Amino acid sequence: MSGAWVVTMFDDWGISETVALCSLVVALWAGWSAHRSAQEAKRANSQAMYQERRAVFDAFLDLSMHMQFKGQAPDLDVVRMFHRHLHTAEFCFDGALVKELQDYYEAALRLADFSRVNPGFPPLPKEERECRERVKALSQPLLVYLKKAVVKSDF
């Protein structure tokens, strides 16, 4: 009996029904394609964000190593190279991490400026000593915090 129902259903099958069925198939395919494209776009965005985060991490690692190597006399040009990455960090990381990176950079920049004006290893004034201590204290925790933030991804 059910087979007879199917045959009678298709007895009146016309061009409009065929077009409607084809339209349904095309709409389903288009919806599936759009969903897949959106998933691929999210994945590509995640990968691009990872690359940006990784660039900030690498630049911070370079700056941190330079600060440890040079101590109280870092090169101003090397410290300044992190400035561009500091601006990129605003788009990649949360506000608390960006604030800590800014504090670190400002302290490093102040030390570099002092060492540029006062070559050699003169005794550091109180403010520069505090900057040096801040750089030493923030270096390792920031490196760990950044590494965790870089690894956090959606892909």
ChimeraX commands (.cxc) that place a marker at each C-alpha (Angstrom):
marker #1 position 0.00,0.00,0.00 radius 0.5
marker #1 position 2.78,2.42,0.79 radius 0.5
marker #1 position 4.40,1.73,-2.59 radius 0.5
marker #1 position 1.15,2.70,-4.32 radius 0.5
marker #1 position 1.12,6.00,-2.45 radius 0.5
marker #1 position 4.60,6.87,-3.75 radius 0.5
marker #1 position 3.61,6.05,-7.31 radius 0.5
marker #1 position 0.49,8.20,-7.06 radius 0.5
marker #1 position 2.52,11.02,-5.56 radius 0.5
marker #1 position 4.84,11.09,-8.55 radius 0.5
marker #1 position 2.03,10.71,-11.09 radius 0.5
marker #1 position 1.31,14.42,-10.83 radius 0.5
marker #1 position 5.02,15.37,-10.74 radius 0.5
marker #1 position 5.56,18.37,-12.99 radius 0.5
marker #1 position 8.25,20.83,-13.90 radius 0.5
marker #1 position 7.47,23.11,-10.93 radius 0.5
marker #1 position 7.95,20.29,-8.45 radius 0.5
marker #1 position 11.24,19.30,-10.12 radius 0.5
marker #1 position 12.48,22.88,-9.95 radius 0.5
marker #1 position 11.40,23.12,-6.31 radius 0.5
marker #1 position 13.25,19.91,-5.43 radius 0.5
marker #1 position 16.37,21.09,-7.27 radius 0.5
marker #1 position 16.13,24.43,-5.46 radius 0.5
marker #1 position 15.92,22.63,-2.13 radius 0.5
marker #1 position 18.99,20.55,-2.94 radius 0.5
marker #1 position 20.94,23.64,-4.07 radius 0.5
marker #1 position 19.87,25.56,-0.93 radius 0.5
marker #1 position 21.02,22.70,1.31 radius 0.5
marker #1 position 24.35,22.53,-0.52 radius 0.5
marker #1 position 24.78,26.32,-0.26 radius 0.5
marker #1 position 24.02,26.25,3.47 radius 0.5
marker #1 position 26.52,23.47,4.02 radius 0.5
marker #1 position 29.14,25.35,1.97 radius 0.5
marker #1 position 28.56,28.57,3.91 radius 0.5
marker #1 position 28.90,26.72,7.21 radius 0.5
marker #1 position 32.12,25.08,6.07 radius 0.5
marker #1 position 33.48,28.41,4.83 radius 0.5
marker #1 position 32.70,30.05,8.15 radius 0.5
marker #1 position 34.52,27.25,10.00 radius 0.5
marker #1 position 37.56,27.62,7.75 radius 0.5
marker #1 position 37.54,31.40,8.21 radius 0.5
marker #1 position 37.50,30.98,12.01 radius 0.5
marker #1 position 40.38,28.54,11.78 radius 0.5
marker #1 position 42.37,30.90,9.53 radius 0.5
marker #1 position 41.72,33.81,11.92 radius 0.5
marker #1 position 42.89,31.72,14.86 radius 0.5
marker #1 position 46.08,30.81,13.05 radius 0.5
marker #1 position 46.71,34.43,12.09 radius 0.5
marker #1 position 46.13,35.55,15.69 radius 0.5
marker #1 position 48.53,32.86,16.88 radius 0.5
marker #1 position 51.19,34.22,14.53 radius 0.5
marker #1 position 50.71,37.75,15.88 radius 0.5
marker #1 position 50.83,36.55,19.49 radius 0.5
marker #1 position 53.92,34.51,18.73 radius 0.5
marker #1 position 55.66,37.55,17.21 radius 0.5
marker #1 position 55.00,39.54,20.40 radius 0.5
marker #1 position 56.26,36.64,22.51 radius 0.5
marker #1 position 59.45,36.31,20.44 radius 0.5
marker #1 position 60.09,40.06,20.61 radius 0.5
marker #1 position 59.58,40.06,24.37 radius 0.5
marker #1 position 61.91,37.07,24.71 radius 0.5
marker #1 position 64.57,38.96,22.74 radius 0.5
marker #1 position 64.10,42.08,24.88 radius 0.5
marker #1 position 64.14,40.10,28.11 radius 0.5
marker #1 position 67.34,38.30,27.13 radius 0.5
marker #1 position 68.93,41.61,26.14 radius 0.5
marker #1 position 67.94,43.17,29.45 radius 0.5
marker #1 position 69.42,40.24,31.38 radius 0.5
marker #1 position 72.59,40.26,29.31 radius 0.5
marker #1 position 73.19,44.02,29.45 radius 0.5
marker #1 position 72.03,44.58,33.02 radius 0.5
marker #1 position 71.88,48.27,33.82 radius 0.5
marker #1 position 73.21,49.36,30.41 radius 0.5
marker #1 position 70.80,48.11,27.72 radius 0.5
marker #1 position 71.02,49.48,24.17 radius 0.5
marker #1 position 68.31,52.02,23.44 radius 0.5
marker #1 position 67.89,50.81,19.84 radius 0.5
marker #1 position 67.31,47.22,20.94 radius 0.5
marker #1 position 64.75,48.29,23.55 radius 0.5
marker #1 position 62.94,50.52,21.03 radius 0.5
marker #1 position 62.43,47.56,18.67 radius 0.5
marker #1 position 59.82,46.20,21.09 radius 0.5
marker #1 position 57.65,49.33,20.72 radius 0.5
marker #1 position 55.90,48.07,17.57 radius 0.5
marker #1 position 55.14,44.73,19.22 radius 0.5
marker #1 position 53.75,46.54,22.24 radius 0.5
marker #1 position 51.11,48.10,20.00 radius 0.5
marker #1 position 50.34,44.73,18.40 radius 0.5
marker #1 position 49.88,43.24,21.88 radius 0.5
marker #1 position 46.89,45.53,22.45 radius 0.5
marker #1 position 44.99,43.61,19.75 radius 0.5
marker #1 position 46.14,40.14,20.79 radius 0.5
marker #1 position 46.11,39.97,24.59 radius 0.5
marker #1 position 43.95,41.01,27.50 radius 0.5
marker #1 position 44.34,44.41,29.13 radius 0.5
marker #1 position 46.16,43.20,32.25 radius 0.5
marker #1 position 48.92,41.55,30.24 radius 0.5
marker #1 position 49.28,44.58,27.97 radius 0.5
marker #1 position 49.58,46.84,31.04 radius 0.5
marker #1 position 52.37,44.67,32.45 radius 0.5
marker #1 position 54.16,44.67,29.10 radius 0.5
marker #1 position 53.89,48.48,29.00 radius 0.5
marker #1 position 55.31,48.78,32.53 radius 0.5
marker #1 position 58.19,46.48,31.60 radius 0.5
marker #1 position 58.89,48.40,28.39 radius 0.5
marker #1 position 58.79,51.80,30.09 radius 0.5
marker #1 position 61.20,50.63,32.80 radius 0.5
marker #1 position 63.55,49.13,30.20 radius 0.5
marker #1 position 63.34,52.28,28.09 radius 0.5
marker #1 position 64.19,54.46,31.08 radius 0.5
marker #1 position 67.23,52.31,31.88 radius 0.5
marker #1 position 68.35,52.39,28.25 radius 0.5
marker #1 position 67.96,56.16,28.10 radius 0.5
marker #1 position 69.94,56.57,31.33 radius 0.5
marker #1 position 72.76,54.34,30.06 radius 0.5
marker #1 position 72.85,56.28,26.77 radius 0.5
marker #1 position 73.28,59.59,28.59 radius 0.5
marker #1 position 75.63,58.16,31.23 radius 0.5
marker #1 position 77.99,55.69,29.53 radius 0.5
marker #1 position 79.84,53.13,31.58 radius 0.5
marker #1 position 78.42,51.87,34.84 radius 0.5
marker #1 position 77.78,54.86,37.09 radius 0.5
marker #1 position 75.75,54.34,40.24 radius 0.5
marker #1 position 72.05,54.29,39.37 radius 0.5
marker #1 position 69.81,56.96,40.86 radius 0.5
marker #1 position 66.86,55.76,42.93 radius 0.5
marker #1 position 64.31,55.86,40.09 radius 0.5
marker #1 position 66.56,53.93,37.69 radius 0.5
marker #1 position 67.36,51.37,40.40 radius 0.5
marker #1 position 63.63,50.85,40.87 radius 0.5
marker #1 position 63.24,50.43,37.10 radius 0.5
marker #1 position 66.01,47.85,37.05 radius 0.5
marker #1 position 64.43,45.94,39.91 radius 0.5
marker #1 position 61.02,46.10,38.18 radius 0.5
marker #1 position 62.55,44.73,34.96 radius 0.5
marker #1 position 64.24,41.90,36.87 radius 0.5
marker #1 position 61.07,41.09,38.81 radius 0.5
marker #1 position 58.72,41.16,35.81 radius 0.5
marker #1 position 60.89,39.33,33.30 radius 0.5
marker #1 position 60.24,35.70,34.23 radius 0.5
marker #1 position 56.58,36.00,35.28 radius 0.5
marker #1 position 55.77,37.92,32.09 radius 0.5
marker #1 position 57.50,35.30,29.99 radius 0.5
marker #1 position 55.35,32.55,31.55 radius 0.5
marker #1 position 52.17,34.65,31.28 radius 0.5
marker #1 position 52.88,35.43,27.61 radius 0.5
marker #1 position 53.64,31.81,26.80 radius 0.5
marker #1 position 50.28,30.72,28.24 radius 0.5
marker #1 position 48.49,33.49,26.34 radius 0.5
marker #1 position 50.17,32.53,23.05 radius 0.5
marker #1 position 49.31,28.85,23.38 radius 0.5
marker #1 position 45.67,29.65,24.10 radius 0.5
marker #1 position 44.07,29.21,20.70 radius 0.5
marker #1 position 40.86,28.08,19.07 radius 0.5
marker #1 position 42.21,25.93,16.26 radius 0.5
marker link #1:1,2 radius 0.2
marker link #1:2,3 radius 0.2
marker link #1:3,4 radius 0.2
marker link #1:4,5 radius 0.2
marker link #1:5,6 radius 0.2
marker link #1:6,7 radius 0.2
marker link #1:7,8 radius 0.2
marker link #1:8,9 radius 0.2
marker link #1:9,10 radius 0.2
marker link #1:10,11 radius 0.2
marker link #1:11,12 radius 0.2
marker link #1:12,13 radius 0.2
marker link #1:13,14 radius 0.2
marker link #1:14,15 radius 0.2
marker link #1:15,16 radius 0.2
marker link #1:16,17 radius 0.2
marker link #1:17,18 radius 0.2
marker link #1:18,19 radius 0.2
marker link #1:19,20 radius 0.2
marker link #1:20,21 radius 0.2
marker link #1:21,22 radius 0.2
marker link #1:22,23 radius 0.2
marker link #1:23,24 radius 0.2
marker link #1:24,25 radius 0.2
marker link #1:25,26 radius 0.2
marker link #1:26,27 radius 0.2
marker link #1:27,28 radius 0.2
marker link #1:28,29 radius 0.2
marker link #1:29,30 radius 0.2
marker link #1:30,31 radius 0.2
marker link #1:31,32 radius 0.2
marker link #1:32,33 radius 0.2
marker link #1:33,34 radius 0.2
marker link #1:34,35 radius 0.2
marker link #1:35,36 radius 0.2
marker link #1:36,37 radius 0.2
marker link #1:37,38 radius 0.2
marker link #1:38,39 radius 0.2
marker link #1:39,40 radius 0.2
marker link #1:40,41 radius 0.2
marker link #1:41,42 radius 0.2
marker link #1:42,43 radius 0.2
marker link #1:43,44 radius 0.2
marker link #1:44,45 radius 0.2
marker link #1:45,46 radius 0.2
marker link #1:46,47 radius 0.2
marker link #1:47,48 radius 0.2
marker link #1:48,49 radius 0.2
marker link #1:49,50 radius 0.2
marker link #1:50,51 radius 0.2
marker link #1:51,52 radius 0.2
marker link #1:52,53 radius 0.2
marker link #1:53,54 radius 0.2
marker link #1:54,55 radius 0.2
marker link #1:55,56 radius 0.2
marker link #1:56,57 radius 0.2
marker link #1:57,58 radius 0.2
marker link #1:58,59 radius 0.2
marker link #1:59,60 radius 0.2
marker link #1:60,61 radius 0.2
marker link #1:61,62 radius 0.2
marker link #1:62,63 radius 0.2
marker link #1:63,64 radius 0.2
marker link #1:64,65 radius 0.2
marker link #1:65,66 radius 0.2
marker link #1:66,67 radius 0.2
marker link #1:67,68 radius 0.2
marker link #1:68,69 radius 0.2
marker link #1:69,70 radius 0.2
marker link #1:70,71 radius 0.2
marker link #1:71,72 radius 0.2
marker link #1:72,73 radius 0.2
marker link #1:73,74 radius 0.2
marker link #1:74,75 radius 0.2
marker link #1:75,76 radius 0.2
marker link #1:76,77 radius 0.2
marker link #1:77,78 radius 0.2
marker link #1:78,79 radius 0.2
marker link #1:79,80 radius 0.2
marker link #1:80,81 radius 0.2
marker link #1:81,82 radius 0.2
marker link #1:82,83 radius 0.2
marker link #1:83,84 radius 0.2
marker link #1:84,85 radius 0.2
marker link #1:85,86 radius 0.2
marker link #1:86,87 radius 0.2
marker link #1:87,88 radius 0.2
marker link #1:88,89 radius 0.2
marker link #1:89,90 radius 0.2
marker link #1:90,91 radius 0.2
marker link #1:91,92 radius 0.2
marker link #1:92,93 radius 0.2
marker link #1:93,94 radius 0.2
marker link #1:94,95 radius 0.2
marker link #1:95,96 radius 0.2
marker link #1:96,97 radius 0.2
marker link #1:97,98 radius 0.2
marker link #1:98,99 radius 0.2
marker link #1:99,100 radius 0.2
marker link #1:100,101 radius 0.2
marker link #1:101,102 radius 0.2
marker link #1:102,103 radius 0.2
marker link #1:103,104 radius 0.2
marker link #1:104,105 radius 0.2
marker link #1:105,106 radius 0.2
marker link #1:106,107 radius 0.2
marker link #1:107,108 radius 0.2
marker link #1:108,109 radius 0.2
marker link #1:109,110 radius 0.2
marker link #1:110,111 radius 0.2
marker link #1:111,112 radius 0.2
marker link #1:112,113 radius 0.2
marker link #1:113,114 radius 0.2
marker link #1:114,115 radius 0.2
marker link #1:115,116 radius 0.2
marker link #1:116,117 radius 0.2
marker link #1:117,118 radius 0.2
marker link #1:118,119 radius 0.2
marker link #1:119,120 radius 0.2
marker link #1:120,121 radius 0.2
marker link #1:121,122 radius 0.2
marker link #1:122,123 radius 0.2
marker link #1:123,124 radius 0.2
marker link #1:124,125 radius 0.2
marker link #1:125,126 radius 0.2
marker link #1:126,127 radius 0.2
marker link #1:127,128 radius 0.2
marker link #1:128,129 radius 0.2
marker link #1:129,130 radius 0.2
marker link #1:130,131 radius 0.2
marker link #1:131,132 radius 0.2
marker link #1:132,133 radius 0.2
marker link #1:133,134 radius 0.2
marker link #1:134,135 radius 0.2
marker link #1:135,136 radius 0.2
marker link #1:136,137 radius 0.2
marker link #1:137,138 radius 0.2
marker link #1:138,139 radius 0.2
marker link #1:139,140 radius 0.2
marker link #1:140,141 radius 0.2
marker link #1:141,142 radius 0.2
marker link #1:142,143 radius 0.2
marker link #1:143,144 radius 0.2
marker link #1:144,145 radius 0.2
marker link #1:145,146 radius 0.2
marker link #1:146,147 radius 0.2
marker link #1:147,148 radius 0.2
marker link #1:148,149 radius 0.2
marker link #1:149,150 radius 0.2
marker link #1:150,151 radius 0.2
marker link #1:151,152 radius 0.2
marker link #1:152,153 radius 0.2
marker link #1:153,154 radius 0.2
marker link #1:154,155 radius 0.2
view
